[in-house]
Amino acid sequence: MESNNQIRFCSYCGTKLDDGARFCKGCGKAVVQTTQATSESNTKGEPSNEVFSHEPNTERKTVYEGKLHKCPNCGELLDAFRSHCPSCGYEIRDAHSSGSVRELAQKLERIEAEQMAPIEEKKSLMKMVFGKDFKEENEVEEAQERFDEHKRQQKANLIINFSVPNTREDILEFMILASSNIDVKKGIDDEVTKAWISKLDQVYEKAKLLLGSGPSFTQIKYIYDRKKAQIKNRKFKGLATACFIVGGYILLMSFIFFMAENPAVAIILLLVGIALLAGGVKCISTYNKNDKLNS
């Protein structure tokens, strides 16, 4: 016979079961009772520990993931990226930066700190006198260049393959890190910068998937759109340079054909050259306009 103070719950839906119930009133599943008695309870005459479930040894478990961040002053639950408590206005200090960002930065610093092993140069009389061997290539400079290229490739691979955690704080930290390491004024064609651009896109896609359209994603989208606009604008400058170089070369060719008394070809080349120069001016104008908007 069941004790009056024993409370049973359905292991499928969690509904409280009535005394003596053989079926759950919440989901309708049959209740199977298994009894586990310890020798101690039997000797003392205490009620046995009973486990009620639909199947023997089946348990309903709740698993909590992640951490809750609360205001140290009033206990209010805090959203990500908060510097002040929304309830009491308490300033949140000593917030730790992303561990993943620190880990990536440390690995990049270790790669940058690597030094090439010393190489024994072949000395010659010419090198001793003039500082350069005109007969043989400079082995040290070549080796150093290959070593630096290897370091750049290492850093690029690390940046691209480094996994970004799923928390909002980490995603924002990585977005800021990637954006700050892309300096469009210095160029975007080197391997490391291309890797950061790839990381920027990767973090943005992850944020879009995990954060939806909330305020946290709006902040990340602003950083992403601003940096992508700067990258796109950089291409206008490169296109303008190409137009000026090619247009100038074609104009020079047109003058040569004029001097060679071939006016038909000269006029065509002249028109093409002028069109290219006009396109270059247009690209420069667009670049300057966008640069002011993005600054």
C-alpha positions as CSV (number, residue, x, y, z in Angstrom):
1,M,0.0,0.0,0.0
2,E,1.3,3.4,-1.0
3,S,2.2,6.0,1.6
4,N,0.1,9.2,1.7
5,N,3.1,11.6,1.6
6,Q,4.6,10.1,-1.5
7,I,4.3,12.2,-4.6
8,R,4.6,10.7,-8.0
9,F,5.1,12.3,-11.4
10,C,4.7,11.1,-15.0
11,S,8.2,10.4,-16.5
12,Y,6.9,11.4,-20.0
13,C,5.1,14.7,-19.4
14,G,5.9,15.5,-15.8
15,T,2.2,15.7,-14.7
16,K,1.6,14.9,-11.0
17,L,0.0,11.5,-10.7
18,D,-3.0,10.7,-8.4
19,D,-2.6,8.0,-5.7
20,G,-3.1,4.6,-7.2
21,A,-3.3,5.9,-10.8
22,R,-2.4,3.4,-13.5
23,F,-2.5,5.9,-16.4
24,C,-1.3,9.5,-16.6
25,K,-4.1,12.1,-16.8
26,G,-1.9,14.4,-18.8
27,C,-0.6,12.3,-21.6
28,G,-2.6,9.0,-21.1
29,K,0.6,6.8,-20.9
30,A,0.5,3.7,-18.7
31,V,2.3,4.0,-15.4
32,V,4.6,1.1,-14.6
33,Q,5.7,0.8,-10.9
34,T,9.1,-0.7,-10.0
35,T,10.1,-1.0,-6.3
36,Q,13.7,-0.7,-5.1
37,A,14.1,-1.5,-1.4
38,T,17.3,-1.2,0.6
39,S,18.2,-3.5,3.4
40,E,18.4,-0.6,5.7
41,S,14.9,0.5,5.1
42,N,13.6,-3.0,5.4
43,T,15.3,-3.5,8.8
44,K,14.0,-0.2,10.2
45,G,10.5,-0.7,8.9
46,E,10.7,2.5,6.8
47,P,8.8,2.8,3.5
48,S,10.8,1.6,0.5
49,N,12.1,4.0,-2.2
50,E,9.8,3.6,-5.2
51,V,10.5,4.7,-8.7
52,F,7.5,5.1,-11.0
53,S,8.1,5.1,-14.7
54,H,6.7,3.7,-18.0
55,E,9.7,1.6,-18.5
56,P,12.1,0.2,-15.9
57,N,15.2,2.4,-15.2
58,T,13.8,5.3,-17.3
59,E,14.3,8.8,-15.9
60,R,13.2,12.2,-17.0
61,K,16.1,14.6,-16.8
62,T,16.4,18.4,-17.3
63,V,19.9,19.7,-18.3
64,Y,20.8,23.4,-18.0
65,E,23.5,24.8,-20.3
66,G,25.4,28.0,-20.0
67,K,25.7,30.7,-17.3
68,L,23.3,33.3,-16.0
69,H,24.7,36.7,-15.4
70,K,23.1,38.8,-12.7
71,C,23.6,42.3,-11.4
72,P,25.8,42.2,-8.3
73,N,23.8,45.0,-6.7
74,C,20.1,44.0,-7.2
75,G,20.3,40.5,-8.7
76,E,18.6,41.5,-12.0
77,L,19.2,39.1,-14.9
78,L,21.5,40.9,-17.4
79,D,21.5,40.6,-21.2
80,A,24.7,40.4,-23.1
81,F,26.8,43.5,-23.8
82,R,25.4,45.3,-20.7
83,S,27.6,48.0,-19.0
84,H,24.9,49.1,-16.6
85,C,22.1,47.3,-14.9
86,P,18.7,48.2,-16.5
87,S,16.9,48.0,-13.1
88,C,19.2,49.8,-10.6
89,G,21.7,51.5,-13.0
90,Y,24.7,49.8,-11.3
91,E,27.8,50.0,-13.4
92,I,29.1,46.6,-14.5
93,R,32.9,46.5,-14.1
94,D,35.6,43.9,-14.3
95,A,33.9,42.1,-17.2
96,H,36.2,39.5,-18.6
97,S,37.0,39.7,-22.3
98,S,36.3,36.7,-24.5
99,G,38.6,33.8,-23.7
100,S,38.5,32.6,-27.3
101,V,39.6,36.0,-28.6
102,R,42.5,36.0,-26.2
103,E,43.4,32.5,-27.2
104,L,43.5,33.5,-30.9
105,A,45.5,36.6,-30.2
106,Q,48.0,34.7,-28.2
107,K,48.5,32.1,-31.0
108,L,48.9,34.9,-33.6
109,E,51.5,36.5,-31.3
110,R,53.4,33.3,-31.0
111,I,53.6,32.9,-34.8
112,E,54.7,36.5,-35.2
113,A,57.4,36.0,-32.5
114,E,59.0,33.1,-34.4
115,Q,62.5,33.8,-35.6
116,M,64.4,32.3,-38.5
117,A,67.3,30.1,-37.6
118,P,70.7,31.7,-38.5
119,I,72.0,30.8,-41.9
120,E,75.7,30.7,-42.8
121,E,76.3,32.9,-45.8
122,K,78.8,32.1,-48.5
123,K,81.3,35.0,-48.4
124,S,83.1,36.3,-51.4
125,L,85.5,39.1,-52.1
126,M,82.8,41.1,-53.9
127,K,80.4,40.8,-51.0
128,M,83.0,41.8,-48.5
129,V,83.9,44.9,-50.5
130,F,80.5,46.0,-51.9
131,G,78.2,44.3,-49.4
132,K,76.6,42.3,-52.2
133,D,77.6,39.3,-54.2
134,F,76.9,40.0,-57.9
135,K,77.5,36.4,-58.9
136,E,75.2,34.7,-56.5
137,E,71.8,35.6,-55.1
138,N,71.5,36.7,-51.6
139,E,70.7,33.5,-49.7
140,V,69.8,35.1,-46.4
141,E,67.3,37.5,-47.9
142,E,65.6,34.7,-49.9
143,A,65.4,32.5,-46.9
144,Q,64.0,35.3,-44.8
145,E,61.4,36.1,-47.5
146,R,60.4,32.4,-47.6
147,F,60.2,32.3,-43.8
148,D,58.0,35.4,-43.6
149,E,55.7,34.0,-46.3
150,H,55.4,30.8,-44.3
151,K,54.5,32.8,-41.2
152,R,51.8,34.8,-43.1
153,Q,50.4,31.5,-44.4
154,Q,50.3,30.1,-40.9
155,K,48.5,33.1,-39.5
156,A,46.0,33.0,-42.4
157,N,45.2,29.4,-41.8
158,L,44.8,29.9,-38.1
159,I,42.4,32.9,-38.6
160,I,40.2,31.0,-41.1
161,N,40.0,27.7,-39.2
162,F,39.7,29.1,-35.6
163,S,36.3,28.2,-34.4
164,V,33.9,30.9,-33.1
165,P,31.9,30.0,-29.9
166,N,28.1,30.4,-30.0
167,T,27.7,33.0,-27.3
168,R,26.7,36.6,-28.2
169,E,29.7,38.1,-26.4
170,D,32.1,35.9,-28.4
171,I,30.4,36.6,-31.7
172,L,30.6,40.4,-31.1
173,E,34.2,40.2,-29.9
174,F,35.2,38.2,-33.0
175,M,33.3,40.7,-35.3
176,I,35.2,43.6,-33.7
177,L,38.5,41.8,-33.9
178,A,38.1,40.9,-37.6
179,S,36.9,44.4,-38.5
180,S,39.7,46.1,-36.7
181,N,42.3,43.9,-38.5
182,I,41.1,44.9,-41.9
183,D,42.8,48.2,-42.8
184,V,41.5,49.0,-46.3
185,K,43.9,51.9,-46.7
186,K,46.9,49.6,-46.5
187,G,45.4,47.2,-49.0
188,I,43.3,44.0,-48.9
189,D,45.3,41.8,-51.2
190,D,47.6,40.1,-48.7
191,E,46.8,36.6,-47.4
192,V,46.3,37.7,-43.7
193,T,43.8,40.4,-44.6
194,K,41.9,38.1,-47.0
195,A,41.7,35.6,-44.0
196,W,40.3,38.3,-41.8
197,I,37.7,39.2,-44.5
198,S,36.8,35.5,-44.7
199,K,36.4,35.5,-40.9
200,L,34.3,38.6,-41.0
201,D,31.8,36.8,-43.4
202,Q,31.9,33.6,-41.3
203,V,31.1,35.4,-38.0
204,Y,28.3,37.4,-39.7
205,E,26.7,34.2,-41.0
206,K,26.9,32.6,-37.6
207,A,25.4,35.7,-36.0
208,K,22.5,35.7,-38.5
209,L,21.8,32.1,-37.8
210,L,22.0,32.2,-34.0
211,L,20.8,35.7,-33.1
212,G,18.1,36.3,-35.6
213,S,17.0,39.9,-35.9
214,G,17.4,41.0,-32.2
215,P,19.2,44.0,-31.0
216,S,22.5,42.1,-30.6
217,F,22.4,41.1,-34.3
218,T,21.6,44.7,-35.3
219,Q,24.9,45.8,-33.6
220,I,26.9,43.1,-35.3
221,K,25.2,43.9,-38.7
222,Y,26.2,47.5,-38.4
223,I,29.9,46.7,-37.9
224,Y,29.7,44.1,-40.8
225,D,27.9,46.4,-43.3
226,R,30.3,49.3,-42.5
227,K,33.4,47.2,-43.1
228,K,32.1,45.6,-46.2
229,A,31.2,49.0,-47.6
230,Q,34.8,50.1,-47.0
231,I,36.1,47.0,-48.8
232,K,33.8,47.6,-51.7
233,N,34.9,51.2,-51.9
234,R,38.6,50.2,-52.0
235,K,37.9,48.4,-55.3
236,F,36.8,51.7,-56.8
237,K,40.2,53.1,-56.1
238,G,41.9,50.1,-57.7
239,L,39.6,50.3,-60.7
240,A,40.4,54.0,-61.1
241,T,44.1,53.4,-61.1
242,A,43.7,50.7,-63.8
243,C,41.6,53.1,-65.9
244,F,44.2,55.9,-65.7
245,I,47.1,53.5,-66.5
246,V,45.4,51.8,-69.5
247,G,43.8,55.1,-70.7
248,G,47.1,56.9,-70.7
249,Y,48.8,54.1,-72.6
250,I,46.1,54.1,-75.2
251,L,46.3,57.9,-75.6
252,L,50.0,57.5,-76.1
253,M,49.4,54.9,-78.8
254,S,46.9,57.2,-80.5
255,F,49.5,60.0,-80.8
256,I,51.9,57.5,-82.3
257,F,49.3,56.5,-84.9
258,F,48.7,60.2,-85.7
259,M,52.4,60.7,-86.3
260,A,52.3,57.5,-88.5
261,E,49.6,59.1,-90.6
262,N,46.9,56.6,-89.6
263,P,44.2,59.0,-88.4
264,A,41.4,56.4,-88.4
265,V,43.0,54.1,-85.8
266,A,44.4,57.1,-84.0
267,I,40.9,58.6,-83.5
268,I,39.4,55.3,-82.3
269,L,42.3,54.9,-79.8
270,L,41.9,58.5,-78.7
271,L,38.2,58.0,-78.0
272,V,38.8,54.8,-76.1
273,G,41.5,56.5,-74.0
274,I,39.3,59.5,-73.2
275,A,36.5,57.1,-72.1
276,L,38.9,55.2,-69.8
277,L,40.2,58.4,-68.2
278,A,36.6,59.6,-67.7
279,G,35.8,56.2,-66.1
280,G,38.8,56.6,-63.8
281,V,37.6,60.1,-62.8
282,K,34.2,58.7,-62.0
283,C,35.6,55.9,-59.9
284,I,37.8,58.3,-57.9
285,S,34.7,60.5,-57.4
286,T,32.7,57.6,-56.1
287,Y,35.6,56.5,-53.9
288,N,35.9,59.9,-52.2
289,K,32.2,60.2,-51.7
290,N,31.9,56.7,-50.1
291,D,35.0,57.3,-48.0
292,K,33.4,60.4,-46.5
293,L,30.2,58.5,-45.7
294,N,32.2,55.6,-44.1
295,S,34.5,57.8,-42.1
